[in-house]
Amino acid sequence: MKMAMSSDGGLNWSSAKNLLTSSYPNFNKNDLPDFTKLIIDREKEILSHSEEYETFYSLFVALASNALCSVSGSVSKSSLPQVTSASRVLLSFLLSRLETQSKGCALTPKHIIILMSGLCRGGHCLTRSDVVTFSCLFKPVEPPGGKEQSKETVDKPKEKKLPRLDTQTDLFSHMTSVFSDVPTPSISKTDLTIEITERDPKATTLILPQGTETQEDTSLLFTQKNAEFLLSLNGADILLNSCSHLAFLCKYMQRFKEAQSGSAFLLPGTLSQALTTRNGYQFLLTEVSDMWRAFSLPILEPLSPKRLSTIVDITIGCLFAAVSVATADTVVNAVRPSGPSQAPGPKDEELDSQGHSIVQKSLEILNWVSAAIKTSTRAGGCVAQNLNLMAAWVILKGLQGILSLTPAVILERKEIKAKVPETTQKKELPSTSTRPGSGKSGPPFLSVTAVALANNAIQLLVPLLEDLNMEGPEEKLTSIPVSDDTGLKINIQNTPSAWDRVKELLRTVSLPDLLIQLMSTAFKKAVYLKRQKQGSDSQETISSSSTSDSNTFYEDDFSTSEDSSEDDDSEPILGQWLEETLSPNEAFNTPPPPPPPRNDALSHEGKRLRESSVGEKNPSFVPDKREPEGFSTLVSTVMNFFNVHLLTSCNDNIKAITRSILTQEHISLVAQLTKELDKECARIDYDKGYMAISLVLARFNHNLIATECLSEQLQDWYLTCLSLSPFTTEPWPLTVHPRCLAVLVSILLLRQQQERGDKEVKAGTADNAVIATWDKFLKRLQTAVESSEEKTEIMEGMELFFLKK
């Protein structure tokens, strides 16, 4: 290749321009000495020049940064100081443009952060399309000097230079370059390998690593030195200041501050608001990705008070954006037609993928910041727990808003709006802690992004309650009134006790109420996806249960209160709906267009884009929306947390507060979950997700009864919901599944034990309950025989009943 040289034998701007635009994708490392020398010699010109040449220098810096990153692994140690010095010039230019944007600069903040991330992390930093775009923009731009420089340039064949005889290179600098202050990676004992020779198997040869001349070591030295340059150039503060002024994230940061101060917790709770939020996913993802790349650089330490506040504000702002994304996804999925033969269109798939990436990267940023605070010598454990509290509060408040969604709210029905107080007539719907009216209501409105946030919230709550068990409470309480009108009074810099944090959380979020709703809703969605996945064999079951978000959405919107009075023993998973439910096409004048055919290629592409931000060390938080495992895992996780940290907590206050919150509505949801799990396990021979839920549910029901968390009235109500109450006039079911029967046995045994240990309890009550149970069963059996009912069902019910008794 012929390369244009300047009059002094080195490269000039025209030759460097030709080199960058013609060398992609492989930059010739033989051109590296002259190329980096040009950057170092023209440092003042690159950093300070007239506005007319800004486009040239910005494109040059972009392509030059990508070129240096691409050859960082093949640079020799003797050339490394010169290469890193050139990188320092490029970093200085990028930081200056990030801090003060120039009109002629061809680089956006996104590309600037990508280039800095590539210099400090190694590898190709620009995509192929970006390199082609920048090269096309770079070719027509006149270099500094213009035509006069091109006249002085003579194209001569470049002779192959011998490094030791190069007269154009400073001989002293070349000979002393090996003594430059470049860190050397340490060689661990595990890097030594032993080779067994073929001639003598008993003789072993010790193979030493190749030292700093290997590609991995050279690339590591390159990135380490650039990271040091980034910090020395005040890059950390510049990056943080840039992230704190991103347009979309600033909106969510401001919303968090308003919610923290006691204003409404604004979420896109209606269909119009959700669609508006989703239309901004692309811009929001761009900003979150910029933050994700910036926070992956070593810019968090030192965690001074000012920097800590900025980092936490940005992190919680990203988390608030993720909660809004989860809410918008849930609302849209609730009205979107779904079923085995229907799939979202390409546009919806793209938006879903973008939403998944936003939530994934936001949670990764939270984990990075949390890990940095825990290991920081300036922050300490108190700050880490404050961050756990703030993040958990944001997610739990968001889940409250998601679980309180109803078709009337989503569709903004006028008759419902008229009943809403004026204080809640905001532009966006404030989240509330409204519970479903009964255990049968409450359609499964829950997206996979909400599942990811819920799993993360449980992980944040565990250290808060474990810290409380170690520290102990400062006062004795049996209940805490929940108020949605107040915000969070604890900031990142405060030093509260463990009890103050937990009390502040319970004061604003009814935790037991929220967790029971969450596990019930997630289980309903898991059942629907499991049945849908089974295919044509269970199409009739799927059609009858109608547990998809959209089907349940419309059915709940047009159903009446008379449905809930039907017998619960044989109803489908979500209760008895109207037999002839109005379809969405009948409810609206304009029928929706038929769904486009599913594009599998786009689906895989969306999944690939979502997983592109997930490295080998970063697990994927967002589960597959077509698989039931993500929802069943959430049920097990929430139920296990409720069992360990609430029902059997070492803290008496927590157990007393949990006991005071439980109501008949909660027991109805737990009973419904128990019954439906029995039915599903009877229908399916073995399912890993159901078995995990079954094991946790057994411990949950046992502790719920054995710890006397339920009063006698709630125990009776639990049995009534299971259709197993001994003292009601309801006929006894012929088939009683094992999990429901275990609840009955546990309650009867508990009452027998209480009668023996407490003299104040009236003797014979438990025995009367046992007698009443047998009496109802025998009468039901007699009625079934007399009416010639199915004998197989009778025998199965008798066998199971006698076996358990």
C-alpha positions in Angstrom: 0.0 0.0 0.0 1.3 3.5 -0.9 1.0 6.0 1.9 1.4 9.7 1.5 4.1 11.2 3.6 4.8 14.8 4.7 8.0 16.7 3.9 9.7 15.6 7.2 9.0 11.9 6.4 6.0 11.4 8.8 2.3 11.3 8.2 0.2 14.3 7.6 -3.6 14.8 7.9 -4.3 13.7 4.3 -2.3 10.5 4.6 -3.8 9.7 8.0 -7.3 10.3 6.6 -6.6 7.9 3.7 -5.2 5.4 6.2 -8.3 5.4 8.4 -10.8 5.3 5.6 -9.1 2.4 3.7 -7.9 0.2 6.5 -11.2 -1.1 7.9 -11.7 -3.7 9.3 -8.0 -4.5 9.9 -5.7 -1.6 10.8 -2.1 -2.4 9.8 0.0 -2.3 13.0 3.1 -1.5 10.9 1.5 2.0 10.4 1.0 2.4 14.1 4.3 4.2 15.0 3.8 7.0 12.5 0.1 7.2 13.2 0.4 7.6 16.9 3.4 10.0 16.5 1.1 12.2 14.4 -1.5 12.3 17.1 1.0 13.1 19.8 2.7 15.8 17.7 -0.6 17.4 16.8 -2.1 17.3 20.2 -2.6 21.1 20.5 -4.1 21.2 17.1 -6.5 18.4 17.9 -7.6 19.9 21.2 -7.7 23.5 20.1 -8.7 24.5 16.5 -11.1 26.7 14.7 -14.8 25.7 14.4 -14.5 25.1 10.6 -12.3 22.0 11.2 -14.4 20.5 14.0 -16.0 18.0 11.8 -12.7 16.7 10.5 -11.1 16.3 13.9 -14.2 14.7 15.5 -14.4 12.1 12.8 -10.7 11.6 12.9 -10.8 11.0 16.7 -13.7 8.5 16.3 -11.9 6.4 13.6 -8.5 6.7 15.3 -9.9 5.5 18.7 -11.5 2.5 17.0 -8.3 1.7 15.2 -6.2 1.8 18.3 -8.7 -0.4 20.2 -8.7 -2.9 17.3 -4.9 -3.4 17.5 -4.4 -3.0 21.3 -3.8 -6.7 21.7 -1.0 -6.8 19.1 1.1 -3.8 20.3 4.5 -4.7 21.6 5.6 -3.5 25.0 8.2 -1.2 23.6 5.5 0.6 21.6 2.9 0.7 24.3 3.9 4.0 25.9 3.6 5.8 22.6 0.2 4.2 21.9 -1.2 5.1 25.3 0.1 8.6 24.9 -1.9 8.9 21.7 -4.9 7.5 23.5 -4.6 10.2 26.2 -4.9 12.8 23.5 -8.0 11.1 22.1 -9.6 10.8 25.6 -8.9 14.5 26.2 -10.8 15.4 23.0 -13.7 13.1 23.8 -14.1 14.4 27.4 -14.0 18.0 26.2 -16.8 17.4 23.7 -18.8 15.5 26.2 -18.5 18.4 28.6 -19.1 21.1 26.0 -20.8 20.1 22.8 -19.6 21.8 19.7 -21.9 22.6 16.8 -19.6 21.1 14.2 -18.9 17.9 16.1 -20.1 14.8 14.3 -20.2 12.7 17.4 -23.2 12.3 19.7 -22.9 11.7 23.4 -23.7 8.0 22.8 -20.7 7.6 20.4 -18.4 9.6 22.7 -19.2 7.3 25.6 -18.8 4.2 23.4 -15.4 5.4 22.2 -14.2 6.1 25.8 -15.6 2.7 26.9 -13.6 1.0 24.1 -10.4 2.7 25.0 -10.7 1.8 28.7 -12.0 -1.8 28.1 -10.4 -2.8 24.8 -11.7 -4.5 21.6 -13.6 -2.9 18.7 -15.7 -0.1 20.2 -17.7 0.9 17.1 -20.0 -1.3 15.1 -19.4 -2.0 11.4 -22.2 0.3 10.4 -20.9 3.1 12.5 -17.4 2.8 11.0 -18.8 2.8 7.5 -20.9 5.8 8.3 -18.1 7.8 9.8 -15.8 6.8 6.9 -18.3 8.0 4.3 -18.6 11.3 6.2 -14.8 11.6 6.6 -13.9 11.2 3.0 -15.3 14.4 1.6 -14.1 16.6 4.5 -11.1 18.7 3.7 -8.2 18.3 6.1 -6.5 21.3 7.8 -4.4 23.0 5.2 -6.6 21.9 2.4 -5.2 21.9 -1.1 -1.8 23.5 -0.1 -1.1 20.4 2.0 -2.0 18.1 -0.8 0.5 19.8 -3.2 3.3 19.2 -0.8 2.3 15.5 -0.5 4.1 13.1 -2.7 3.0 9.5 -3.0 6.0 7.3 -2.7 6.2 3.6 -2.1 6.7 3.1 1.5 9.8 1.1 2.2 9.8 -1.4 4.9 11.5 0.1 7.9 13.7 -1.7 10.2 12.8 -0.5 13.7 16.4 -0.5 15.0 17.7 1.5 11.9 14.8 3.9 11.7 16.4 7.3 11.4 13.0 9.1 11.8 12.5 7.8 15.3 14.2 9.3 18.4 16.9 6.7 19.1 17.1 7.5 22.8 13.3 7.2 23.3 13.3 3.9 21.3 16.1 2.4 23.4 14.6 3.5 26.8 11.0 2.6 26.0 11.3 -0.8 27.7 11.9 1.1 31.0 8.7 3.0 30.8 6.4 2.9 33.8 3.9 0.3 32.5 2.3 -2.0 35.0 3.0 -5.7 34.4 0.2 -8.2 35.1 1.2 -10.7 37.8 1.7 -14.3 36.9 -0.2 -16.7 39.2 0.8 -20.2 39.8 -2.3 -21.4 37.9 -0.9 -19.8 34.8 2.0 -22.4 34.8 1.3 -25.5 32.7 3.0 -28.8 32.7 3.7 -30.7 29.5 4.3 -34.4 29.4 6.9 -35.3 26.8 6.3 -38.2 24.5 9.7 -39.7 24.8 9.8 -39.9 28.5 6.3 -39.9 30.1 7.8 -39.6 33.6 9.7 -36.4 32.7 7.6 -33.2 32.8 8.4 -29.9 31.3 7.4 -26.6 32.9 5.8 -24.3 30.4 6.0 -20.6 31.4 3.5 -18.1 30.0 4.6 -15.8 27.3 4.7 -12.9 29.6 3.6 -9.4 28.7 4.0 -10.0 25.0 0.8 -12.1 24.8 -2.3 -10.5 23.3 -4.3 -10.6 26.5 -1.6 -9.0 28.6 -0.9 -6.2 26.2 -4.6 -5.4 25.8 -4.9 -5.4 29.6 -2.0 -2.9 30.0 -3.5 -0.7 27.3 -6.9 -0.5 29.0 -5.4 -0.1 32.5 -3.3 2.9 31.3 -6.2 4.5 29.5 -8.4 4.1 32.7 -5.7 5.9 34.6 -5.7 8.7 32.0 -9.5 8.9 32.2 -9.4 9.5 36.0 -6.5 11.9 35.8 -8.4 14.0 33.2 -11.3 14.4 35.6 -13.3 12.0 33.4 -15.3 10.6 36.3 -17.0 13.9 37.2 -17.5 14.8 33.5 -19.2 11.5 32.8 -21.4 11.7 35.9 -22.4 15.3 35.1 -23.3 14.3 31.6 -25.4 11.3 32.8 -27.3 13.5 35.3 -28.4 15.8 32.5 -29.8 13.3 30.1 -33.3 14.5 29.0 -35.4 11.4 29.5 -33.7 10.2 32.7 -33.9 13.7 34.2 -37.7 13.3 34.0 -37.7 10.1 36.0 -35.1 11.4 38.4 -37.5 14.3 39.1 -40.5 12.0 39.5 -38.6 10.0 42.1 -37.8 13.1 44.1 -41.5 14.2 43.9 -42.6 10.7 45.1 -40.0 10.8 47.9 -41.2 14.1 49.1 -44.8 12.8 49.4 -46.3 13.7 46.0 -48.1 11.2 43.8 -46.1 8.2 42.6 -46.7 8.7 38.9 -47.0 5.6 36.6 -48.5 5.1 33.1 -51.6 3.4 34.4 -53.9 4.0 31.5 -53.7 2.7 27.9 -52.9 6.1 26.4 -50.2 6.8 28.9 -48.7 3.4 28.4 -48.6 3.8 24.6 -47.0 7.2 25.0 -44.3 5.7 27.3 -43.6 2.9 24.9 -43.1 5.3 22.0 -40.2 6.8 23.9 -38.5 3.4 24.6 -35.9 4.0 21.9 -34.7 7.3 23.3 -34.8 6.0 26.9 -32.8 2.9 25.9 -30.2 5.1 24.3 -29.7 7.1 27.5 -29.8 4.1 29.8 -27.2 2.4 27.6 -25.0 5.5 27.8 -25.2 5.3 31.6 -24.6 1.6 31.5 -21.4 2.1 29.5 -20.3 5.0 31.7 -20.9 3.1 35.0 -19.0 0.1 33.6 -15.9 2.3 33.7 -13.9 3.0 36.9 -15.7 6.3 37.7 -17.5 5.4 40.9 -14.6 5.8 43.3 -13.8 7.8 45.4 -17.3 7.9 46.8 -17.3 11.4 48.2 -20.6 12.7 49.6 -21.3 14.8 46.6 -20.4 12.1 44.1 -22.3 9.5 46.1 -25.5 11.6 45.9 -25.1 12.1 42.2 -24.6 8.4 41.6 -27.5 7.4 43.7 -29.8 9.9 42.0 -28.9 8.6 38.6 -29.3 5.0 39.7 -32.7 5.4 41.3 -33.8 7.5 38.3 -32.9 4.5 36.0 -34.8 2.2 38.4 -37.9 4.5 38.3 -37.7 4.4 34.5 -37.6 0.6 34.7 -40.7 0.5 36.9 -42.5 2.8 34.4 -41.5 0.4 31.6 -42.8 -2.6 33.5 -46.1 -0.8 34.1 -46.5 0.3 30.5 -45.7 -3.3 29.3 -48.3 -4.7 31.7 -51.0 -2.3 30.5 -50.3 -3.0 26.9 -50.2 -6.8 27.4 -53.5 -6.6 29.2 -55.3 -5.3 26.1 -53.2 -7.1 23.5 -54.9 -10.1 21.9 -53.0 -13.2 23.0 -53.4 -16.9 22.5 -51.7 -19.9 20.9 -52.6 -18.7 17.3 -51.8 -15.0 17.9 -48.5 -13.2 18.3 -47.5 -9.6 18.5 -46.4 -7.7 15.4 -42.8 -6.7 14.5 -43.3 -3.3 16.0 -44.5 -4.7 19.3 -41.7 -7.2 19.4 -39.2 -4.4 18.9 -40.7 -2.3 21.7 -40.8 -5.4 24.0 -37.1 -6.0 23.3 -36.2 -2.4 24.0 -38.2 -2.5 27.3 -36.4 -5.7 28.4 -33.1 -4.1 27.7 -34.0 -1.0 29.7 -35.0 -3.1 32.7 -32.0 -5.4 32.3 -29.4 -2.6 32.2 -31.1 -0.6 35.0 -30.8 -3.6 37.3 -27.2 -4.1 36.3 -26.4 -0.5 37.1 -28.1 -0.9 40.5 -26.0 -4.0 41.2 -22.8 -2.3 40.2 -23.4 0.7 42.4 -24.5 -1.5 45.3 -21.3 -3.6 45.0 -19.2 -0.4 44.8 -20.8 1.1 47.9 -20.3 -2.2 49.9 -16.6 -2.3 49.1 -16.0 1.4 49.5 -13.9 2.6 52.4 -15.7 6.0 52.3 -19.4 4.9 52.1 -19.9 2.0 54.5 -22.6 -0.5 55.3 -25.2 2.2 56.4 -25.2 3.8 52.9 -25.5 0.4 51.3 -28.6 -0.4 53.4 -30.1 3.0 52.6 -29.7 2.2 48.9 -31.4 -1.1 49.4 -34.3 0.6 51.1 -34.7 3.3 48.4 -34.5 0.8 45.6 -36.9 -1.7 47.3 -39.3 1.2 48.0 -39.4 2.3 44.4 -40.0 -1.2 43.1 -42.6 -2.2 45.7 -44.6 1.1 45.1 -44.5 0.3 41.4 -45.7 -3.2 41.9 -48.6 -1.8 44.0 -49.6 0.3 41.1 -49.4 -2.7 38.7 -51.4 -5.0 40.9 -54.1 -2.4 41.4 -54.7 -2.1 37.7 -58.3 -2.8 36.5 -59.9 -2.7 33.1 -61.9 0.3 34.2 -58.7 2.2 35.1 -56.8 1.1 32.0 -59.7 2.1 29.6 -60.4 5.3 31.5 -64.1 4.6 31.7 -66.2 7.7 32.4 -68.4 6.2 35.0 -65.4 5.2 37.0 -63.7 8.5 36.6 -66.6 10.3 38.0 -66.2 8.5 41.3 -62.5 9.2 41.6 -61.6 12.1 44.0 -60.3 15.2 42.4 -57.0 14.8 44.2 -56.1 11.8 42.1 -57.0 13.4 38.7 -53.4 13.7 37.6 -51.9 13.4 34.2 -50.8 9.9 35.1 -52.3 7.5 37.6 -50.8 7.4 41.1 -50.2 3.9 42.3 -52.4 2.7 45.1 -52.5 -0.3 47.4 -56.1 -1.2 46.5 -56.7 -5.0 46.9 -59.0 -7.1 44.8 -62.5 -7.4 46.2 -62.3 -11.1 46.6 -60.0 -14.1 46.1 -61.7 -14.8 42.7 -61.1 -11.4 41.2 -57.9 -9.8 40.1 -56.9 -10.8 36.5 -53.2 -11.7 36.0 -51.8 -8.4 34.8 -48.1 -8.9 35.1 -45.3 -8.5 32.5 -42.0 -10.3 32.5 -40.3 -6.9 33.2 -42.4 -6.6 36.4 -41.3 -10.2 37.3 -37.6 -9.2 37.0 -38.2 -6.2 39.2 -40.1 -8.2 41.8 -37.3 -10.8 42.0 -34.8 -8.0 42.6 -37.1 -6.4 45.2 -37.0 -9.6 47.2 -33.2 -9.6 47.1 -33.2 -6.1 48.4 -35.5 -6.8 51.3 -33.5 -9.8 52.6 -30.5 -7.8 53.9 -32.8 -5.2 55.4 -34.7 -7.8 57.5 -31.5 -9.7 58.3 -29.9 -6.5 59.6 -33.0 -6.0 61.8 -32.6 -9.5 63.3 -29.0 -8.7 64.2 -29.7 -5.2 65.6 -33.1 -5.8 67.2 -36.1 -3.4 67.5 -36.0 -0.2 69.5 -39.7 -0.4 70.4 -42.5 -2.8 70.6 -45.3 -2.5 68.1 -48.2 -4.7 67.0 -49.2 -2.8 63.9 -48.1 0.1 61.7 -50.7 2.2 59.9 -50.0 2.4 56.2 -50.2 5.8 54.5 -49.8 6.3 50.7 -49.8 10.1 51.0 -46.3 10.3 52.6 -43.1 9.7 50.8 -39.8 8.2 52.0 -38.1 10.2 54.7 -34.7 8.4 54.6 -32.0 9.7 52.2 -28.8 8.1 51.2 -26.7 10.2 53.6 -28.8 9.5 56.7 -27.7 7.1 59.4 -30.9 5.4 60.6 -31.1 2.2 62.6 -32.2 -1.1 61.0 -35.6 -0.8 62.7 -36.0 2.7 61.4 -35.5 1.5 57.8 -37.9 -1.4 58.1 -40.5 0.7 59.9 -40.3 3.4 57.2 -40.8 0.8 54.5 -43.8 -0.8 56.3 -45.3 2.7 56.9 -45.5 3.3 53.2 -46.0 -0.2 51.8 -48.3 -3.0 53.2 -45.7 -5.7 52.6 -47.7 -8.8 53.5 -50.7 -7.6 51.4 -48.4 -6.9 48.4 -46.6 -10.2 48.6 -49.8 -12.3 48.7 -51.2 -10.4 45.7 -48.0 -10.8 43.9 -47.7 -14.6 44.4 -51.4 -15.1 43.5 -51.1 -13.1 40.3 -47.8 -14.7 39.2 -49.2 -18.1 39.8 -52.3 -17.4 37.6 -50.0 -16.3 34.8 -47.8 -19.3 35.2 -50.8 -21.7 35.0 -52.0 -20.0 31.8 -48.6 -20.1 30.1 -48.1 -23.7 31.2 -51.5 -24.7 29.6 -50.8 -22.7 26.5 -47.4 -24.4 26.1 -48.9 -27.8 26.2 -50.4 -27.3 22.7 -53.4 -28.8 21.1 -54.1 -31.4 23.8 -55.2 -28.7 26.2 -56.8 -26.1 23.8 -60.2 -26.8 25.3 -58.9 -26.2 28.8 -57.2 -23.0 27.7 -60.4 -21.7 26.0 -62.5 -22.5 29.0 -60.2 -20.9 31.6 -59.4 -17.8 29.5 -56.6 -16.7 31.8 -54.6 -14.6 29.3 -54.2 -11.0 30.1 -56.4 -9.7 27.3 -59.1 -12.3 27.6 -59.4 -11.8 31.4 -59.2 -8.1 30.8 -62.3 -7.9 28.7 -64.2 -10.5 30.7 -63.6 -8.7 33.9 -64.6 -5.4 32.3 -68.1 -6.7 31.2 -68.8 -9.3 33.9 -71.2 -8.8 36.8 -70.9 -9.4 40.5 -73.3 -12.4 40.3 -70.5 -14.5 38.9 -68.7 -14.7 42.3 -71.7 -16.4 44.0 -71.3 -19.6 42.0 -69.8 -22.8 43.5 -66.0 -22.6 43.6 -65.3 -26.3 43.6 -65.3 -26.8 39.8 -64.5 -23.3 38.5 -61.5 -22.6 36.3 -58.3 -21.0 37.5 -59.5 -17.4 37.6 -63.1 -18.1 38.9 -66.4 -18.4 37.1 -66.8 -15.9 34.3 -69.9 -15.3 32.3 -70.7 -18.1 29.9 -71.2 -15.8 27.0 -68.7 -13.1 27.4 -68.7 -10.2 25.0 -65.7 -10.3 22.8 -63.5 -7.3 22.2 -64.8 -7.0 18.7 -68.4 -6.7 20.0 -67.4 -4.2 22.6 -66.0 -1.7 20.2 -67.4 -0.4 16.9 -64.2 -0.8 15.0 -62.9 -4.3 15.0 -59.1 -4.6 15.4 -57.1 -5.8 12.3 -56.1 -9.4 12.3 -52.7 -10.0 13.9 -49.8 -10.2 11.4 -48.0 -13.6 11.1 -45.3 -14.2 13.6 -41.8 -13.2 12.5 -39.5 -15.7 14.0 -36.4 -14.0 12.7 -37.4 -10.8 14.3 -38.2 -12.6 17.5 -34.8 -14.1 17.6 -33.2 -10.8 16.7 -35.1 -9.0 19.5 -33.9 -11.7 21.9 -30.3 -11.3 20.7 -30.5 -7.5 21.2 -31.8 -8.0 24.7 -29.0 -10.4 25.5 -26.3 -8.2 24.0 -26.1 -6.3 27.2 -25.8 -9.4 29.3 -22.2 -10.5 29.6 -20.9 -13.8 30.9 -20.8 -12.5 34.4 -24.2 -10.7 34.3 -27.2 -13.0 34.4 -30.4 -12.2 32.5 -32.9 -10.7 34.9 -35.9 -10.7 32.5 -37.4 -14.1 31.9 -38.8 -15.4 28.6 -42.4 -14.1 28.2 -43.5 -17.3 26.6 -42.2 -19.6 29.3 -44.0 -20.2 32.7 -40.7 -20.8 34.6 -40.1 -17.1 35.3 -43.5 -16.7 36.9 -43.4 -20.0 38.8 -39.9 -19.1 40.1 -41.3 -15.7 41.3 -44.1 -17.5 43.2 -41.6 -19.8 45.0 -39.3 -16.8 45.8 -42.0 -14.6 47.2 -43.6 -17.4 49.2 -40.3 -18.5 50.6 -39.4 -14.9 51.6 -42.9 -14.5 53.3 -42.3 -17.8 55.1 -38.8 -17.2 56.4 -38.7 -13.4 57.0 -42.3 -12.7 58.0 -44.1 -15.7 59.4 -41.1 -17.2 61.2 -39.1 -14.0 61.8 -36.9 -13.7 64.8 -38.4 -10.3 65.4 -41.6 -10.2 67.4 -42.6 -6.9 65.8 -42.5 -8.3 62.3 -44.6 -11.3 63.2 -47.1 -9.1 65.1 -47.4 -6.7 62.2 -47.9 -9.5 59.7 -50.6 -11.0 61.9 -52.4 -7.7 62.1 -52.5 -7.2 58.3 -53.9 -10.5 57.2 -57.6 -10.4 56.3 -60.1 -12.7 54.7 -59.2 -11.3 51.3 -55.6 -12.5 51.7 -56.7 -15.9 52.9 -59.0 -16.2 49.9 -56.1 -15.7 47.6 -54.0 -18.2 49.4 -56.8 -20.7 49.4 -57.4 -20.2 45.7 -53.7 -20.8 45.0 -53.7 -24.0 47.1 -56.8 -25.4 45.3 -55.5 -24.6 41.8 -52.1 -26.0 42.5 -53.8 -29.2 43.6 -55.8 -29.3 40.4 -52.7 -28.6 38.2 -50.6 -31.2 39.9 -53.4 -33.8 39.5 -53.7 -32.9 35.8 -49.9 -33.0 35.2 -47.8 -36.0 36.3 -44.7 -33.9 37.0 -43.6 -30.3 36.6 -40.5 -28.8 38.1 -42.0 -25.4 38.6 -45.1 -26.8 40.3 -43.1 -29.1 42.5 -41.0 -26.2 43.7 -44.1 -24.2 44.5 -45.6 -27.3 46.2 -42.7 -27.7 48.6 -42.7 -24.0 49.6 -46.5 -23.9 49.9 -46.4 -26.9 52.3 -44.1 -25.0 54.6 -46.0 -21.8 54.1 -49.4 -23.3 55.1 -47.8 -25.1 58.0 -46.2 -22.0 59.5 -49.3 -19.9 58.7 -51.3 -22.2 61.0 -48.7 -23.5 63.4 -47.4 -20.0 64.4 -51.0 -19.0 65.2 -50.8 -16.2 62.7 -54.4 -16.9 61.8 -57.2 -16.3 64.2 -60.0 -18.9 64.6 -62.2 -16.8 62.3 -59.5 -16.7 59.6 -59.0 -20.4 60.0 -62.7 -21.1 59.5 -62.6 -18.8 56.5 -59.6 -20.6 55.1 -61.6 -23.9 55.3 -64.7 -22.3 53.9 -62.7 -21.1 50.8 -61.4 -24.7 50.4 -65.0 -26.0 50.7 -63.8 -28.1 53.7 -65.5 -26.3 56.6 -67.1 -28.7 59.1 -69.7 -26.3 60.3 -71.1 -24.9 57.1 -74.1 -26.2 55.2 -72.1 -26.5 52.0 -71.9 -30.1 50.7 -68.7 -32.0 51.2 -66.6 -32.5 48.0 -66.1 -36.0 46.9 -62.5 -35.4 45.8 -60.2 -33.6 48.2 -56.7 -33.1 47.0 -53.7 -33.6 49.4 -52.7 -29.9 49.8 -56.2 -28.8 50.7 -56.6 -31.8 53.0 -53.3 -31.0 54.7 -54.7 -27.6 55.7 -57.8 -29.2 57.2 -55.7 -31.6 59.2 -53.3 -28.9 60.4 -56.2 -26.7 61.7 -57.9 -29.6 63.5 -54.7 -30.8 65.1 -53.8 -27.3 66.2 -57.2 -26.9 67.9 -56.8 -30.2 69.6 -53.4 -29.2 70.9 -54.8 -25.8 72.1 -57.6 -27.6 74.0 -55.1 -29.8 75.8 -52.7 -26.9 76.7 -55.2 -24.1 77.5 -57.9 -24.7 80.1 -59.8 -21.6 79.1 -60.5 -23.1 75.7 -63.8 -25.0 75.7 -63.1 -28.7 75.6 -64.5 -30.8 72.8 -64.6 -28.2 70.1 -61.9 -29.8 68.0 -63.5 -33.3 68.5 -66.8 -31.9 67.4 -65.1 -30.5 64.2 -63.7 -34.0 63.4 -67.1 -35.6 64.0 -68.8 -32.9 61.8 -66.3 -33.6 59.1 -67.0 -37.3 59.1 -70.7 -36.7 59.2 -70.6 -34.4 56.2 -68.5 -36.8 54.3 -70.7 -39.8 54.9 -73.9 -37.8 54.1 -72.3 -36.6 50.9 -71.2 -40.1 50.0 -74.7 -41.4 50.7 -76.2 -38.7 48.5 -73.8 -39.6 45.7 -74.6 -43.3 45.8 -78.4 -42.6 45.9 -78.1 -40.3 42.9 -76.0 -42.8 41.0 -73.0 -40.4 40.6 -69.7 -41.5 39.0 -68.4 -44.4 41.1 -64.8 -43.8 40.1 -64.9 -40.3 41.6 -66.5 -41.7 44.7 -63.9 -44.3 45.2 -61.0 -41.9 44.5 -62.4 -39.4 47.0 -62.9 -42.1 49.6 -59.4 -43.6 49.1 -57.7 -40.2 49.4 -59.8 -39.1 52.3 -59.3 -42.3 54.3 -55.6 -42.3 53.5 -55.0 -38.9 54.8 -57.2 -39.3 57.9 
